[in-house]
Amino acid sequence: MDFNTKNLNLYLLKNLPSAYICGVRVYALTDAYCTVRVKHKWFNQNPFRSMYFAVQNMGAELTTGVLVMKAIKESNKKVSMLVLNQKSQFTKKATGVITFKCEEGLQIAEKVNEALQSKEGISFWVRSEGFDEKGDKVGIYDFEWTLKAK
């Protein structure tokens, strides 16, 4: 698969249908960052009329996971990947279009190379942040990824 927004959104439809149905979409991707957007709608809201925390976590996790997948693909090696831990801090009610961004793509690529050189699995933390349409931060999402060369 070529790593572009169209193919990644088709990947979501096929492999992560709950995220796709909730409106999670990859918006931008480079070697350095990944951006995902989700529009707050009736379907993905909580009883307080803001975006449900699980939908926010799906969007944030995808920004980090896409960068891990991209780095693994570019290595031309087989590496298993899995989220081991996750922490979230919600700083503002998430309404409207929420944009999640992880800017740690270059560091993630280094970690993939480290995993390929290691006989053991490695783990590392990466961060994604979510912003509303006004640019206000709605959340901070940290994910601990584990990688192991096959």
C-alpha positions in Angstrom: 0.0 0.0 0.0 1.2 3.5 -0.8 1.1 5.7 2.2 -1.2 8.5 1.2 -4.4 9.9 2.7 -6.8 8.2 0.2 -5.3 4.8 0.7 -5.1 5.2 4.5 -8.8 6.2 4.6 -9.7 3.1 2.5 -7.6 1.1 4.9 -9.7 2.5 7.8 -12.9 1.4 6.1 -11.6 -2.1 5.6 -9.6 -2.7 8.8 -10.9 -0.2 11.4 -14.6 0.2 10.4 -15.6 1.6 13.8 -13.2 4.5 13.4 -14.3 5.1 9.8 -18.0 5.1 10.8 -17.2 7.6 13.6 -15.8 9.9 11.0 -12.0 9.5 11.7 -10.1 10.5 8.6 -6.4 10.9 7.8 -6.0 14.4 6.6 -2.2 14.9 6.1 0.9 12.8 6.2 4.7 13.5 5.8 7.7 11.7 7.2 7.6 14.1 10.2 3.9 14.3 11.1 0.4 12.9 10.6 -2.8 14.8 11.0 -6.3 13.2 11.5 -9.6 15.0 11.6 -12.9 14.1 13.1 -16.1 16.1 13.0 -18.3 16.1 16.1 -21.6 14.6 15.1 -24.6 13.0 16.8 -23.1 9.5 16.1 -19.8 10.1 17.9 -21.0 12.3 20.8 -21.3 11.6 24.5 -24.3 12.5 26.7 -22.7 16.0 27.3 -22.9 16.9 23.6 -19.2 16.7 22.9 -17.1 14.1 21.2 -16.9 10.8 23.0 -13.5 10.2 24.6 -13.1 6.9 22.7 -13.5 8.7 19.3 -10.9 11.2 20.4 -8.5 8.4 21.3 -9.1 6.7 18.0 -8.1 9.8 16.1 -5.1 10.5 18.3 -3.9 6.9 18.2 -4.2 6.8 14.4 -1.8 9.8 14.0 0.9 7.8 15.9 0.0 4.4 14.4 0.2 5.6 10.8 3.7 7.0 11.4 4.8 3.7 12.9 3.3 1.8 10.0 4.9 4.2 7.5 8.4 3.8 9.1 8.0 0.0 9.1 7.0 -0.1 5.5 9.9 2.1 4.5 12.3 -0.2 6.3 11.3 -3.1 4.1 11.4 -5.4 7.1 8.8 -7.2 9.2 8.1 -5.6 12.5 5.2 -6.3 14.9 3.6 -3.3 16.5 1.2 -2.9 19.4 0.0 -0.2 21.8 1.0 -1.2 25.3 -0.3 1.8 27.3 -2.2 4.9 26.7 -2.8 8.1 28.7 -5.2 11.0 27.9 -5.7 14.4 29.3 -8.9 16.2 28.2 -8.4 19.9 28.4 -11.6 21.3 26.7 -14.9 20.1 25.5 -14.4 18.7 22.0 -17.0 20.0 19.5 -16.8 21.0 15.9 -14.0 19.6 13.8 -11.2 18.3 15.9 -7.7 17.9 14.4 -5.2 15.5 16.0 -1.5 15.8 15.2 1.6 13.8 16.0 4.8 15.5 15.0 7.2 12.7 16.1 7.5 10.9 12.8 11.3 11.2 12.6 11.8 9.9 16.1 9.4 7.0 15.4 11.5 6.1 12.3 14.6 6.0 14.6 12.8 3.7 17.0 11.8 1.3 14.1 15.5 1.2 13.2 16.4 0.6 16.9 13.9 -2.3 17.0 15.4 -3.8 13.8 18.9 -3.8 15.4 17.7 -5.2 18.7 17.0 -8.8 19.4 14.6 -7.8 22.1 11.4 -5.8 21.6 11.5 -2.1 22.4 8.8 0.3 23.7 8.6 4.1 23.5 6.1 6.8 24.1 4.7 9.2 21.5 2.3 12.1 21.8 -0.6 13.4 19.8 -2.5 16.6 20.5 -6.0 17.5 19.6 -7.2 21.0 18.6 -10.6 22.5 17.9 -11.4 24.9 15.0 -10.3 27.9 17.0 -6.9 26.3 17.7 -7.7 25.6 21.3 -6.2 22.4 22.7 -8.9 19.8 23.6 -6.6 17.0 24.6 -3.1 15.5 25.0 -2.8 11.8 24.2 0.2 9.7 24.9 0.7 6.2 23.5 3.3 3.6 24.4 4.1 1.5 21.4 6.0 -1.8 21.4 8.0 -2.9 18.4 9.7 -6.3 17.8 11.5 -7.4 14.6 10.2 -10.6 13.3 
